[in-house]
């Protein structure tokens, strides 16, 4: 799918209708350059785009016009799981309480490699087994914990598509995207939903789906908030019409990078981007996954088998549309069905009969699961039993009671102050952002102030510390190599505190515009 006016279609010419010889594939996610639906001009800078740390689903990440660009989840290690036990070891503890204590994918190993010393950890904020009921006109709390209706902005879809909230629902353990005729028009009502949480490399995203028997596109895909980077997980056309067999046998595994103005789009056009193994995708559920390892490497998996790898600048972004950053931006997950104008403009249109047939007009998603690599090495940094240390008080960076910014706003940063994450972290932290924390220490003593932070920025990183409105000093921070590669830095000199509650202010400092992601604040007492 794509948020773009056009893309070229590669397939054997003998299998195409004559009318399609000059057509281009116009896919999911956005308006054409002359469309009345404008794309948001609120993307993040290349530094911001690389940021991650699981943002909470209640926080906007980039756009007032994109009501659902609310959070981001990511990790910086590479890889995948080697056994079903390691792939599922973290799932039960991270998944929110539901009617069942297990998810549909439990026991299914993540087929990609998480890297040496890593295992896969489920990202619960955007994983869903759809084992609940969510009627189309009143989807309820279980749905809205993770998803929002419609597209990531006000765009209503390509071609004859009209995204219509009641056309998405959850029933009998499946997300159902339904296609119906918009009354008294040639347009097609379809469902569309998008994740409240964004994801970013390294991340594995997999969906178990069954394609509808329609000429419409069925899609599970990812798109950045500024609509310039896209990764397609599922893209398929399942129609049983005899002239559509070529499409019905194929799953499109691809990605896009864009320049919005003047519009330019790049996607790979090699034959391998149209995967086929002889199955008809409408006839059974299939697992389709992508491992977004880093900005220059994607791996595609079908039913747990690696079927396609694209790696390197020459296939990810040979035209340089990302200015050397590759697929680096946070992306939201979108699930939808679409009439695409490259098809309907050439007479390949859904009929009233097809759209009224419940055996043909429903795209089923059994589940979507998202994993990120996590270290298997126990974190002993919080061990307060060391012989030369007393009590350790640990506070999540997202536990501030007030936040804000001192200084000039930063281009492409729509968040004023610290931005919370689902894992207790904060990100989108630019120079001058601060948070106030209420921290209680158990006894009088000297304490070392530590911050556990992550940043790939090479220089100009720091954190100013104030305690009870008194300057305690500046923590020098050096690059950690990634937005989710956390290291601990501390004040050079201890602070003397009395037992009780203190107000601690942490503010990003230094000279770099984009600063660091924050994980933990620690006050470590020096022993006798």
N, C-alpha and C positions, 0 to 999 in steps of 0.2 A: 504494500500500500504506500501511498505517498501523499505528502502535502505539497502538491505541485501541479502546474498546468499540463505538463506532458511528460511522457517517458516512452522510449522506443520499446517495441515488442520484438523479441527474437524467437523465431520458431520456423520450422520448415515451410517454405512458401507454398508447397503443394497442399498444405493442410489449412491454409488461410482462405477466407473468403476474399474475392477480388476487392471488395469494398474496404478490406482492412489493410491492403498493401501499403497504403500511405498513412495509416493510422498510427497514433502513438498511445501508449498505455497511460491512462490518466487515473491515478489511484487515490488511495485513502488520504484523508487528513487535511485537505486545504483547498483554497480557492485558486483559480487561475489568475493570471496577472490582470485580467480585465474583469474579474468577478466582483460582484458588489459586496462580497464579504471580505473585509480587509483582514490580513494576517496581523497579529500583534507585533508591535515594534518595541518589545520590551525584553529582549533576550539578554543573556548574561555575557559578560566579557569572557575571554578565553580562560582567565584565571577563575572566575566565578563558575564557569561551566564545568571545570574539573572538580569543583568542590563536591563533597559528599558528607556523609555521616547521617544516617537515617533521620530525616526530618519528621517532625510530628505531622499528622494528617490535618491538623487544625491551622497550620501556618502557611501563608502564601510565600512562594519562592521567587516569583518574578513579575506577576502581572495583575494589575487591578482588573483588567478586562478578561483575564483568564481565571475565573473564579475557583478553579480547581487545581491550580498549580501550587499545591499546598505543602508538599514535603518531599524529602529526598532520602533514599537509603543507598548506601554503598559500602564498599570495602576496598582495600588496596592490595591485598594479596592476590596471587593468581591461582587458578586451578579448579579441581573437581574431585569428586569422591571416588574411592576405589572399591568400596563395598557397601552393601545396603546398611550394615550396622553403623558405619561411620557417617553415611549420608543422613541418617535419621536420628542420630544421637542427641541432637539439640532440639528436635522438633517439638516434643511434648512440653518441654519447659517454656518454649517461646510462644507457642500458639495460645491465643486467648481462649477462655473457657467457652465451650459451646455444648450443644446437646450430646455430642460424642467426644470422647477423649482422644480419638485418633482421626487422622485425615485420610482421604482416599488414596493418597500417594505413599503412605507409610509402607516401607518395605521395598520401594522402588529406588534403587541407587541413582544418584546423580551421575550421568555418564561421563562428564568432563572431569579433568584433573585439577584439584584445588591447589596444587603446588606442594613442594616439599615442606613437611611440618604442618600442613594445614588440613582442615576438614571443612565440610560444608555446613553452614548454619542457616536455618530457615529464616527468611525475612517475613515475619508474620504480618506486618503492616500492609503487605500487598499480595500475600498468598491467600487463596480462597478455594475451599472444596465445594462451595455452594450447597452445603447440606442444611439448607433452611428454606423458608418460603419468603418470596419477595414479589407480590403481585405487581403488575405493570403500573398501576395507578397509585400504589401506596407501598413502596418497597421496604420500609421499616428499618430499624436500627442495625440489624445484622448486615444488611447491604451497605448502608451509609457509613459504616465504620471504615470501609475500604474504598468505596466507589462513589462517583458522582455520575449523574445522568448526562447524556449529550457529549459533545466534543469538548476539547480543552479550552475552546473559546466559543464565540457565538456563531461560528461557521456552521452551516446546516448541511454540508456534504456536497460531493461532486455530482455532476450530471443531473439526473432527475431525482436524486436522493433528497429526502427531507427527514432529518433525524427527528424522531417522535418518541418521547419518553415512555409512553405505554407499550411500545414495541420491544422493550427489554424487560425481562422478568426472570425470577429464579423459581423453579418448580421441579419436584421429583429429583433433586440432586444435581440439576443442571442450570447454568445460565442459558437462557433462550433469547436469541436475537431473531425477531420475526420480521418478515417483509410483507407488506400489504399495500393495496392501492390507496393512494390519497384520493378521497372522494372527489369526483367530477374534475379530475386532472389526469395527465399522463405521468405524474410524479409517483414516487414510491416512498411510502413510510417505511423506515427501518429503525431498529434500535441501535443505540450507541452508548457505551459507558466508558469512563476513564478512571484510572486509579487516582486517589487523593495523594498517594505517596509516589514520589519519583524514584527512579533507580539510576545507578551509574556503575560503570565498570569498576572492578571485576565483578560480574554478576551472571548467574545462570537463570534464565527464564524459560519455563516450559508450560505448555498447555495441552490438555487432552481434549480433542475437538472432533465433531462430526459436521461436515459441510452440507449446506442445504442444496437441494436439487433445483438450482436457479442459474441464470446467466449473471447474476449479481456476484460481486466480490464478497468473500467472507474473510475476515481479518482479525488477527491479534497482532498488534504492532506497537512500537514505541516511537515517540516523537518528542523533541525538545520543546521547551516552552516558547521559544522564538521561531519554531518551525523551520530550522535550518539543518537539523540532523535527524535521521530516521533509521530505525532498524525494523525490518519486517520479520516477524516470527512465523505467523500463518498468513498466507495469501493464496486463496484458491477459488476456483469457479467450478461448481459441481453439476452443471446442467446435464441432463440426460438427452438433450436434443442431439441427433446424429451429427450435426455439423459442429458440435462443441466437445466432441470426444477428446481432442488433443488437450484442451484445458482441463477437462474432468479428470484426466490421468496425471495431472501435474500439480506440484506444490511450488510456489514461487518463493525462493529463499534469497533475499536481496537486502540492500540498504540504499539510502540516498544521502547525499549532501547537497545543500542548496545555497545559492545567493538569492535573496528575495528581490532586490531591486538594483539593476534590471534582472529579471528572473533568469536564473541558470540552475540546471539540475544535472547531477551526475549520479548514475547508478551502474553497476556492472551489467554487461549485456552478454556475458558468456553463456553457452548452452547449459553449463552446470547450475545456473541460477534457477532453472526450471527442472526440479527433481522429479523423476518418475521411477517407479519400481513395478508398474503394472497394475497397481490397485486403483480403484475409483474412490476418491476421498469422501464421496457422499455415502458410501455403503457401510462404513464402519468408523468407530472412533480410532483416532491415531494420536500419538504423542509427538509433538513438534517442539523442539527447544533450540535456543541459541545461547551460546556461551560468549558473552562480550568480555573478552579477557582484558583487553586494553584498547586504547584508541585506534590501534592498527591491526587488530586481530579479532576475527569472528569465527566461531565454529557452530555448525548447524547439525542437530541431531534429530533423527526420526526413529521413534520407538526405541530410543536408547542407543542407536547406532550412529556414529559419525558419518555424515553423508556429504558434507561440504565444508571447506575451510577457505576463507579469504583473509589474506595477511599481507601487510606491507602497503606502503604509500601508493604503489603503482596500481593497486586495485581498490583501495579504500578511498583515496582522494587524489587521483593523478592530476586533476586540474587545479589543485591548491585552493579549493573553495573554503576550507577550514583554516587557512593561513598557518598550516603546519601543525595544527592541534589534533587532527583526525576526529574520530567519533568520541568526543570527550565530554559532551554536555549531559547534564541530568535529563532524563526522559520519563514521561508518564506512559503507562501502559493503556492502550486503547483497544476495545473490542467492538466491532461493528460489522454491518453489511452495507454494501453500496451499489447503486447504479453508477457506473463510471461512463463518462461521456464518450471516451474513445470507443465504447461498445454501443451505447444507445444512439450516438450520432450516426453510426453505421448500420442501424436497424436491428441490432442485437438487443432487444428489449424484453423485459418480463411481461408476460401476458396476464390479463385479468384471471384467467383460469389457473395459471400457475401460482399467482399470488394469493389465491383463495384456497389453495390446497394445503392443509396442515401437514401432509406428508412431504411437501416440497418447499415450504416457505419458512423453515426454521433451522437456524444455525445453533448447534448445541456445543456448549463448553462445559465439560465435566468438572475440570478444575484448572487452576493456574497456580503454579508454585514458583517461588523465587528464592534463590540461595546466594549467599556470598561466602567467600573463603574466610575461615577463622583459624587462628593459631591453635594447635593442640598442646602448646606449652603452657602450663599453669602460670597465671600471673601472680608472682610473689611480691609485687611492689607494695601491696597493702599490708604485708605481714608486720604486725605491730609487736611481735614477740622478740624482735632482735634485741640483743643484750644492751645495746647502747641507745635504745629508743623507748619512749613511753607510749602514751596513747596516740593513735592516729585517727583523725576525723576526716572523713571523705564526703565530698559534696559533688553531685552531678552538675555539669556546666549549665544544664537547662533549668536548674532549680532556683534561678534568680527571682527576687520579688519585685525588681524594677530593672528596666533596661532602657538604653537610649544611645545617642551618638553625639559626640563633641566634634565640631569641625564641619567642613564642607561635605555634602553628599557625594557619593562616588557613582560615576556612570555605570549603569547596568545593575546596580544594587538597589533593589526595591524594598529591602528590609532595613528598618531603622533600629539599630541595636542588635543584640544577639538573637539568633533564630533557632528555636528548639528542635530537637530531633527525637525520634521514637526510642532511641537507645540512651537517652540522657545527654546526648551531645548537643553542641550548637555549631552552626556553620553560617555561610554568607557573612563572615566577619570581616569588615573592612576597617581601615584605620580610624580610630576614635570611637569605635563601638565599645560599650561597657555594660556590665551587669552588676547589680547589688545583691549580696547574699547574706542571709542571717545564719551564722555558724556558731554553734555552741561547743566550747571546749570543756572537758571535765574537771580540770584542775589548773591551778596557777603553774606557769612554767615558760620556758623558751621553746618556740615552735619554728620549724622550718616550713616555709610556704612553697608548695609545689603546684605546678600546673601540668596536666597530661594533655598534650596538644599534638596536632599534625599539620604539616604544610609542605608542599613541594617548592614553595618560594625560596629562592636561593639566598636572599639577604634582606635586611630591613625588618626583621621580625622581633617583637618584644611584647611584654605585658607589664603594665604598671599596676601596682598593688597599693591600695589604701585600706587602712583598718581604722574604723571609727573616725573617719574623716581625717586621718593623719597619714601622710605619705610614708609608706613602708619601703619603697624602692622599686626598682625595675628588674624584671626577669628577662635575661637575654635568651632568645630562642633562635636556634639554627634549623635549617631545613631538615625535615625527616624523610623526604623523598616522595611523599604522597599525602593526599588529603585524608587517608584513613590509616596511615602509618604513624601510630602514636608513640611519642617519647615524653619522658618527664624532665622538666626543667624547674629550677628553684631559685629563690632569692639567695644572694651571696651571704647574707647575714641573717641570723634568726630574729624573730620578733618576740617580745615578752608580752604575754597575755595573762589576764586574770581569769579564773574560772567563771563561766557564764557565757552569755550570748554576745556576739560582736557582729558589727556590720563590716563585711569585706567587699570591697569594690575591685573588680578585675577589668582592666581596660586595655584593648589592643593598642600597641604603640609602635615605635620604630619609624621606618620610612616607607615601607612597602604599602601600596594601596590595598591589596588583598592580603590578609593576614593569615590566620590559622583557624582550624577547627578545634573546638575544645571538648574534652571528654570528662576529666575529673579535676577538682581542686582538692588538695590535701593540706592539712595542718598536721605536721609530724612532730610530736614532743620529744625533746632531747632528754635522755635519762639522766639519773644522778651521776 
